[in-house]
Amino acid sequence: MSQMLDFKMKSRLRRVIYAKPTIILLAVVFVYIMHSAWGMYQKSEEAIEKTQKAEAKLNELRARQAELSADILDLSTERGVESEIRDRFMVAKEGESVMILAEPVEEKVHTVTIVDQNPTMMRRVLGAIGFSN
């Protein structure tokens, strides 16, 4: 008899578990859990990306700090101050000369081509075969 009750309980349990409303409810719960897990995954990826950006910025700032520290050390000497003043303000000591070299600007360079209006016969022949100047 106990086997019969056990069989009926199992049968009833199977009917409840395999019923359409139970399957739909389980599917909804599964979708909700997957949606939450996807949201957490996206937040994790975003946090990793922000961490990497922050580390890159930190490294950049550390390099800048080292550069500024070197500049401060250089400016703590009289020679460094003099060098910085010469570079920034283009000044010279009394008795020194300053020479400023400027490269020519390409836009202002003009070339003129003179074309002979009445070329000689020899120039026409040379021009025709590709030996014109």
Residue pairs with C-beta under 8 A, 6 or more apart in sequence:
16 22
73 80
74 80
74 83
74 84
75 81
75 84
85 91
86 92
90 98
90 100
92 98
116 123
119 127
123 132
126 132
